[in-house]
Amino acid sequence: MDWSLLLPLTAAIAVPQGAAAPAPLVHTYSIVARDPETGQMGVAVQSHYFSVGPIVPWAEAGVGAVATQSLVLVDYGPNGLDLMREGKTAQEALDQLVAADPHNEGRQVAMIDAKGNVAAYTGPKCIPDAGHQTGAQYSVQANLMANDRVWPAMAEAFEKAKGDLAERMMQALEAAERAGGDIRGKQSAAILIVKAESTGKPWADRVMDLRVEDSEDPLKELRRLIRLRRAYNHEDAGDAFIAAGKPEEAMREYEQAAKLAPDITELQFWAAVGMYTNGREKEGLALFREVFARERRWVDLIPRLAQVGLFPDDPKRIEEVLDQRPRGRLNRR
């Protein structure tokens, strides 16, 4: 490829000396949306660009969400959140930023605020096919697409989809790919979802923050990561119930985690620990057998847990669990 062909594009987004340089050219399709039932807000994106996650999606609990792409100026993300945090609507924030951007003709940006107001902008110099479509508490946008059916397909899929916000946004991305997607192909993807209200702890306000940096099938990999995120959320909830002295509720969470991710041995192990230590010894022992048969390393962890109060410090009970390990000619213990 003759990279000199990109010089007019990069010149179009030149910035004054001393100002922060814009991010590279990120052509992509994305969705910003708010769940009217939970108030959660988020961005989901796929692109033929390495590691799109740190560039396009921005969101803050109680404030809003932003997708900034095309001849991207990352500043639209944090600055858009700043303006919405100050009380501006998504449209007011976007209008202010576009007006202040001397090279806005190459930008594509979408915003949603905590009240569900939506705003989107596709500059006239975004590489075709490019466009956006807004609806009730969502906006879909795309540029450098194989055809102009991509973003309408995303909107239709999102409106028809069932499930939580992550599921509905994923269906929108998958619809984009089925409609033709990025004309260059696919490489990376990301999803960022935050709670409706801020707790003052940003790390605790992220419902989901997942990135696929480089993959032949980034949406398939992103779906796998979402499944694992859900499983670990159940695991964490189980731990919280144990700490609160609610073993029955904890068991339900552990079982859901194990069901969602049967391929993750660690989740199976902690489910077994929870069962065995909360009156369901028979089921726990059966699951320990499966875990130990799959990965021998977990056998050695039982005595260590007992040392710190995470397992009964009872030699008979410890040995009962250790007896579930596979036995062979070289393992008579």
LUMZALO-756769 format. One line per field, with one value per residue (C-alpha): residue in three letters; x, y, z; residue number from 1. Coordinates in pm, whole numbers, plus 32768, in hexadecimal, padded with zeros to 4 digits. Layout:
REM LUMZALO-756769
type: [ALA / ...]
X: [X / ...]
Y: [Y / ...]
Z: [Z / ...]
seq: [NUM / ...]
This chain:
REM LUMZALO-756769
type: [MET / ASP / TRP / SER / LEU / LEU / LEU / PRO / LEU / THR / ALA / ALA / ILE / ALA / VAL / PRO / GLN / GLY / ALA / ALA / ALA / PRO / ALA / PRO / LEU / VAL / HIS / THR / TYR / SER / ILE / VAL / ALA / ARG / ASP / PRO / GLU / THR / GLY / GLN / MET / GLY / VAL / ALA / VAL / GLN / SER / HIS / TYR / PHE / SER / VAL / GLY / PRO / ILE / VAL / PRO / TRP / ALA / GLU / ALA / GLY / VAL / GLY / ALA / VAL / ALA / THR / GLN / SER / LEU / VAL / LEU / VAL / ASP / TYR / GLY / PRO / ASN / GLY / LEU / ASP / LEU / MET / ARG / GLU / GLY / LYS / THR / ALA / GLN / GLU / ALA / LEU / ASP / GLN / LEU / VAL / ALA / ALA / ASP / PRO / HIS / ASN / GLU / GLY / ARG / GLN / VAL / ALA / MET / ILE / ASP / ALA / LYS / GLY / ASN / VAL / ALA / ALA / TYR / THR / GLY / PRO / LYS / CYS / ILE / PRO / ASP / ALA / GLY / HIS / GLN / THR / GLY / ALA / GLN / TYR / SER / VAL / GLN / ALA / ASN / LEU / MET / ALA / ASN / ASP / ARG / VAL / TRP / PRO / ALA / MET / ALA / GLU / ALA / PHE / GLU / LYS / ALA / LYS / GLY / ASP / LEU / ALA / GLU / ARG / MET / MET / GLN / ALA / LEU / GLU / ALA / ALA / GLU / ARG / ALA / GLY / GLY / ASP / ILE / ARG / GLY / LYS / GLN / SER / ALA / ALA / ILE / LEU / ILE / VAL / LYS / ALA / GLU / SER / THR / GLY / LYS / PRO / TRP / ALA / ASP / ARG / VAL / MET / ASP / LEU / ARG / VAL / GLU / ASP / SER / GLU / ASP / PRO / LEU / LYS / GLU / LEU / ARG / ARG / LEU / ILE / ARG / LEU / ARG / ARG / ALA / TYR / ASN / HIS / GLU / ASP / ALA / GLY / ASP / ALA / PHE / ILE / ALA / ALA / GLY / LYS / PRO / GLU / GLU / ALA / MET / ARG / GLU / TYR / GLU / GLN / ALA / ALA / LYS / LEU / ALA / PRO / ASP / ILE / THR / GLU / LEU / GLN / PHE / TRP / ALA / ALA / VAL / GLY / MET / TYR / THR / ASN / GLY / ARG / GLU / LYS / GLU / GLY / LEU / ALA / LEU / PHE / ARG / GLU / VAL / PHE / ALA / ARG / GLU / ARG / ARG / TRP / VAL / ASP / LEU / ILE / PRO / ARG / LEU / ALA / GLN / VAL / GLY / LEU / PHE / PRO / ASP / ASP / PRO / LYS / ARG / ILE / GLU / GLU / VAL / LEU / ASP / GLN / ARG / PRO / ARG / GLY / ARG / LEU / ASN / ARG / ARG]
X: [8000 / 8075 / 8068 / 8095 / 7F22 / 7EDA / 7F95 / 7E65 / 7DA1 / 7EA6 / 7ED6 / 7D63 / 7D81 / 7EC0 / 7EC5 / 7F72 / 80D8 / 80E9 / 7F8B / 7F4D / 7F60 / 7E27 / 7E15 / 7E47 / 7D38 / 7C35 / 7B26 / 7A25 / 78BE / 783B / 7709 / 76CC / 7599 / 74E3 / 740B / 72C5 / 7282 / 73D2 / 745B / 75A0 / 7658 / 7760 / 781D / 786A / 7950 / 79FF / 7B0C / 7C1C / 7D14 / 7DF9 / 7D81 / 7C50 / 7BE9 / 7CC1 / 7C58 / 7AE6 / 7A15 / 79ED / 78EC / 78B8 / 77AC / 76A4 / 772B / 7718 / 77D0 / 7890 / 7912 / 7A19 / 7A97 / 7AEC / 7C05 / 7BF7 / 7C41 / 7C42 / 7BFC / 7A8C / 7A74 / 7AF1 / 7A86 / 7929 / 790B / 798A / 787D / 7766 / 77E0 / 77B7 / 7649 / 7648 / 7574 / 7619 / 75B5 / 7636 / 7780 / 77AF / 7752 / 784B / 7967 / 791F / 790F / 7A61 / 7B05 / 7B9C / 7BB5 / 7A68 / 7A1C / 7AD2 / 7A3D / 792D / 78AD / 777E / 7718 / 760A / 75CE / 754A / 73E6 / 73F0 / 7419 / 74DA / 75AE / 767D / 7756 / 77ED / 78D4 / 78BF / 7A23 / 79F1 / 7A52 / 791E / 7855 / 781A / 76EE / 762B / 74CD / 7439 / 7314 / 727F / 73AD / 74AA / 757B / 762D / 7741 / 7835 / 7934 / 7A07 / 78FE / 78CC / 7775 / 7673 / 759B / 7680 / 7603 / 748F / 74C3 / 755E / 7437 / 733A / 73F3 / 7414 / 72A5 / 723A / 7337 / 72DC / 73B5 / 7493 / 7551 / 7687 / 75BC / 74F8 / 7632 / 76E0 / 75BE / 75E1 / 7753 / 770F / 7603 / 7701 / 77ED / 76DB / 767E / 77E3 / 78A4 / 79E9 / 7A5D / 7BBD / 7B51 / 7B61 / 7C6C / 7C09 / 7AD6 / 7A70 / 7949 / 792E / 77FA / 77D0 / 76C8 / 75AD / 7632 / 778E / 780A / 7937 / 7A0E / 7A37 / 7ACC / 7992 / 78AB / 791B / 7822 / 78F4 / 7A40 / 7AC5 / 7BB3 / 7C20 / 7D62 / 7DAA / 7CDF / 7C6F / 7B0E / 7AFA / 7982 / 798C / 7AA6 / 79EE / 78BE / 799C / 7A2B / 78CE / 786A / 799A / 7956 / 77F7 / 787F / 797E / 7871 / 77AA / 78E4 / 7920 / 77B6 / 77D9 / 7908 / 7845 / 7728 / 781B / 78AE / 774D / 76FA / 7605 / 767E / 7543 / 7552 / 76C7 / 768B / 759C / 769F / 77B9 / 76E1 / 768D / 77FF / 7857 / 773D / 77A1 / 7910 / 7936 / 7A85 / 7B1B / 7BA3 / 7BCC / 7A5A / 7A0B / 7B04 / 7A6C / 7911 / 7987 / 7A1B / 78D5 / 7804 / 78DE / 78F8 / 7785 / 76D5 / 76E5 / 7811 / 77A8 / 777F / 78BE / 7988 / 7906 / 796D / 7AC1 / 7AF9 / 7AB5 / 7B98 / 7CB9 / 7C9F / 7CB8 / 7DD0 / 7E9C / 7F18 / 7DD3 / 7E0F / 7F2C / 7E57 / 7D67 / 7E5A / 7EC3 / 7D5B / 7D32 / 7E5C / 7DAF / 7C4C / 7BBE / 7B8E / 7B4C / 7C91 / 7C31 / 7D2A / 7C13 / 7B52 / 7C8C / 7CED / 7B8E / 7BAF / 7D15 / 7C9F / 7BDC / 7D1C / 7D69 / 7E33 / 7F38 / 806F / 813D / 803E / 7FEA / 7FBC]
Y: [8000 / 8161 / 81FE / 8356 / 8341 / 8371 / 84BB / 8591 / 84E0 / 850D / 8676 / 86AD / 8658 / 8715 / 87C2 / 88FF / 88E3 / 8870 / 87DA / 866A / 85A3 / 84ED / 8376 / 82A6 / 826B / 818C / 8128 / 804F / 800C / 8043 / 8073 / 8152 / 80FE / 8115 / 8005 / 80B1 / 7FA8 / 7FA9 / 80FA / 8054 / 80FF / 807D / 8068 / 7F3A / 7F47 / 7E77 / 7EEA / 7E7E / 7F35 / 7EAF / 7EE3 / 7FBA / 7FA5 / 80BF / 81B3 / 81A3 / 814E / 823B / 8227 / 829E / 8230 / 833A / 840A / 8368 / 82B2 / 8320 / 8276 / 833E / 82B1 / 82E3 / 83E6 / 83CD / 84D8 / 841C / 8562 / 8545 / 8425 / 84BC / 861D / 85A8 / 84FE / 8638 / 870C / 8616 / 8600 / 877A / 8751 / 8777 / 868A / 85A1 / 8687 / 87C0 / 8717 / 8695 / 87E1 / 889A / 87AB / 87A2 / 891E / 8937 / 8837 / 88DF / 8790 / 86F7 / 8691 / 8549 / 84ED / 83F9 / 8412 / 839A / 83EB / 8389 / 842E / 839B / 8400 / 8346 / 8473 / 8416 / 84DD / 8472 / 8517 / 8490 / 8589 / 85B6 / 8536 / 83EB / 82DE / 8240 / 8183 / 8245 / 82AE / 8290 / 824D / 82AD / 8216 / 81FE / 8217 / 819B / 8201 / 8126 / 81B0 / 812A / 819C / 80F6 / 7FE8 / 7EF0 / 7F89 / 807A / 7F65 / 7F2F / 8031 / 8001 / 7E8D / 7EDE / 7FB9 / 7EB0 / 7D9F / 7E70 / 7ECC / 7D61 / 7CC7 / 7C3C / 7C25 / 7D13 / 7E36 / 7D69 / 7C67 / 7D68 / 7E28 / 7CE7 / 7C90 / 7DE5 / 7DA9 / 7C50 / 7CDE / 7DD9 / 7CBF / 7BF9 / 7D2D / 7D4F / 7DF8 / 7EB6 / 7EA8 / 7E50 / 7D2C / 7D06 / 7D09 / 7D8D / 7DD0 / 7E57 / 7E88 / 7F7F / 7F92 / 8060 / 8076 / 8170 / 822E / 8272 / 81DF / 82C4 / 8195 / 817E / 8022 / 7FA8 / 8053 / 7F8A / 7E79 / 7DFE / 7E74 / 7D78 / 7D95 / 7CB6 / 7D4E / 7C76 / 7B51 / 7AAD / 7AAE / 7BC3 / 7BB3 / 7A40 / 7A79 / 7B9E / 7ABF / 79BF / 7AC9 / 7B48 / 79E7 / 79D0 / 7B27 / 7AB9 / 7979 / 7A31 / 7B2B / 7A06 / 7985 / 7AD7 / 7AE9 / 7991 / 7A02 / 7B31 / 7A54 / 7970 / 7A9F / 7B0A / 79B5 / 7956 / 7802 / 77A7 / 78E3 / 78AC / 774E / 77CF / 78CA / 77CA / 76D9 / 77E4 / 7837 / 76C9 / 76A1 / 77CF / 776D / 75F3 / 7612 / 76EA / 75FB / 7705 / 7758 / 75E7 / 75D0 / 76ED / 7667 / 751C / 75CB / 7686 / 754C / 747B / 7580 / 75D5 / 748B / 73FA / 7316 / 7208 / 72FB / 73AF / 726C / 720E / 735F / 7348 / 7200 / 72AC / 73D0 / 72F9 / 7217 / 7346 / 73FF / 735C / 74AC / 74F1 / 73CD / 7485 / 75B8 / 750F / 74FE / 7664 / 76DC / 762D / 76ED / 783C / 77DE / 77B2 / 763C / 756F / 7537 / 73CE / 72C0 / 71C7 / 72B5 / 7326 / 71BE / 716E / 7277 / 721A / 70B5 / 712F / 715D / 7062 / 6F36 / 6E8A / 6DB9 / 6EF1 / 6F90 / 6EAB / 6FBF]
Z: [8000 / 7FB3 / 810D / 8073 / 801D / 818E / 81A3 / 814A / 825A / 8366 / 82FD / 832B / 849A / 84E4 / 8633 / 86A8 / 8719 / 8881 / 887D / 88B3 / 876F / 86FF / 8712 / 85D6 / 84D4 / 857B / 8485 / 8529 / 858A / 86E8 / 87C0 / 88EF / 89BB / 8B06 / 8BA1 / 8C0C / 8D16 / 8DC9 / 8D5B / 8CF4 / 8BD6 / 8AEC / 89A6 / 88D1 / 87A3 / 869A / 85A9 / 84BC / 8597 / 86A4 / 880B / 87CC / 893B / 89CA / 88B8 / 885B / 8992 / 8ABA / 8BD1 / 8D35 / 8E29 / 8E64 / 8D43 / 8BEC / 8AD8 / 89A2 / 8868 / 87AA / 865F / 84EE / 84D2 / 8646 / 8747 / 8890 / 894A / 88F1 / 89E8 / 8B2F / 8AD1 / 8A79 / 8BCB / 8C78 / 8BD2 / 8C20 / 8D87 / 8D98 / 8D39 / 8BBF / 8AF3 / 89FD / 88DE / 898B / 89DC / 887C / 87DB / 88B4 / 8863 / 86EE / 86E1 / 878E / 86A7 / 8573 / 84C1 / 851D / 83B7 / 83EC / 853D / 8596 / 86FB / 87BE / 8922 / 8A17 / 8B67 / 8CAC / 8C54 / 8B09 / 8A26 / 88EC / 87F8 / 86CC / 85C5 / 8483 / 83D9 / 825F / 822F / 82E4 / 81EB / 814D / 8181 / 82C1 / 8388 / 84CC / 8548 / 8697 / 874F / 88A9 / 8992 / 8894 / 8769 / 866B / 858D / 848F / 8392 / 8283 / 826A / 8152 / 810D / 8197 / 822C / 8356 / 8450 / 83FC / 843A / 858C / 85EE / 858A / 8647 / 8783 / 8785 / 875B / 884A / 899F / 8AD3 / 8B92 / 8AFC / 8AAC / 89EF / 892A / 88C7 / 8861 / 877F / 86DD / 8696 / 860B / 8527 / 84A4 / 844A / 839D / 82D1 / 824E / 8363 / 833C / 81D3 / 824E / 8326 / 849F / 85AC / 8704 / 87D7 / 892A / 8A10 / 8B32 / 8C12 / 8D4E / 8E5D / 8E5E / 8F89 / 9005 / 914B / 914B / 90F9 / 8F7E / 8F93 / 9043 / 8F4C / 8E1C / 8DD4 / 8CB1 / 8C20 / 8B25 / 89FF / 88E2 / 8866 / 8734 / 86B3 / 8571 / 85FF / 8705 / 873B / 8781 / 8878 / 8917 / 894C / 89F7 / 8ADE / 8B33 / 8B95 / 8C77 / 8D0B / 8D65 / 8E01 / 8ED6 / 8F3D / 8FC9 / 9074 / 9115 / 9183 / 921F / 92E4 / 935E / 93D4 / 948B / 953B / 9598 / 962A / 9516 / 9498 / 93D6 / 9308 / 92D8 / 9254 / 914D / 90D8 / 90CF / 900C / 8F0D / 8EE8 / 8EB2 / 8DB9 / 8CEB / 8CDE / 8D03 / 8C51 / 8D66 / 8E6B / 8F74 / 8F75 / 8F9E / 90BD / 9185 / 9145 / 91D8 / 9307 / 933C / 9322 / 9405 / 9517 / 9515 / 954D / 93F1 / 9423 / 932C / 920C / 926F / 9271 / 9119 / 9091 / 913C / 9082 / 8F37 / 8F8C / 9006 / 8ED6 / 8DF5 / 8EAA / 8FBE / 9046 / 9101 / 91EE / 9297 / 92D6 / 93CC / 94F6 / 94B1 / 94BF / 960C / 9695 / 965B / 96BC / 955E / 958E / 96CB / 9787 / 97C5 / 9757 / 9711 / 9632 / 9581 / 953D / 94C4 / 93BB / 9362 / 932C / 91FD / 9136 / 9023 / 9090 / 8FBF / 8FE5 / 9029 / 9111 / 9236 / 9334]
seq: [1 / 2 / 3 / 4 / 5 / 6 / 7 / 8 / 9 / 10 / 11 / 12 / 13 / 14 / 15 / 16 / 17 / 18 / 19 / 20 / 21 / 22 / 23 / 24 / 25 / 26 / 27 / 28 / 29 / 30 / 31 / 32 / 33 / 34 / 35 / 36 / 37 / 38 / 39 / 40 / 41 / 42 / 43 / 44 / 45 / 46 / 47 / 48 / 49 / 50 / 51 / 52 / 53 / 54 / 55 / 56 / 57 / 58 / 59 / 60 / 61 / 62 / 63 / 64 / 65 / 66 / 67 / 68 / 69 / 70 / 71 / 72 / 73 / 74 / 75 / 76 / 77 / 78 / 79 / 80 / 81 / 82 / 83 / 84 / 85 / 86 / 87 / 88 / 89 / 90 / 91 / 92 / 93 / 94 / 95 / 96 / 97 / 98 / 99 / 100 / 101 / 102 / 103 / 104 / 105 / 106 / 107 / 108 / 109 / 110 / 111 / 112 / 113 / 114 / 115 / 116 / 117 / 118 / 119 / 120 / 121 / 122 / 123 / 124 / 125 / 126 / 127 / 128 / 129 / 130 / 131 / 132 / 133 / 134 / 135 / 136 / 137 / 138 / 139 / 140 / 141 / 142 / 143 / 144 / 145 / 146 / 147 / 148 / 149 / 150 / 151 / 152 / 153 / 154 / 155 / 156 / 157 / 158 / 159 / 160 / 161 / 162 / 163 / 164 / 165 / 166 / 167 / 168 / 169 / 170 / 171 / 172 / 173 / 174 / 175 / 176 / 177 / 178 / 179 / 180 / 181 / 182 / 183 / 184 / 185 / 186 / 187 / 188 / 189 / 190 / 191 / 192 / 193 / 194 / 195 / 196 / 197 / 198 / 199 / 200 / 201 / 202 / 203 / 204 / 205 / 206 / 207 / 208 / 209 / 210 / 211 / 212 / 213 / 214 / 215 / 216 / 217 / 218 / 219 / 220 / 221 / 222 / 223 / 224 / 225 / 226 / 227 / 228 / 229 / 230 / 231 / 232 / 233 / 234 / 235 / 236 / 237 / 238 / 239 / 240 / 241 / 242 / 243 / 244 / 245 / 246 / 247 / 248 / 249 / 250 / 251 / 252 / 253 / 254 / 255 / 256 / 257 / 258 / 259 / 260 / 261 / 262 / 263 / 264 / 265 / 266 / 267 / 268 / 269 / 270 / 271 / 272 / 273 / 274 / 275 / 276 / 277 / 278 / 279 / 280 / 281 / 282 / 283 / 284 / 285 / 286 / 287 / 288 / 289 / 290 / 291 / 292 / 293 / 294 / 295 / 296 / 297 / 298 / 299 / 300 / 301 / 302 / 303 / 304 / 305 / 306 / 307 / 308 / 309 / 310 / 311 / 312 / 313 / 314 / 315 / 316 / 317 / 318 / 319 / 320 / 321 / 322 / 323 / 324 / 325 / 326 / 327 / 328 / 329 / 330 / 331 / 332 / 333]
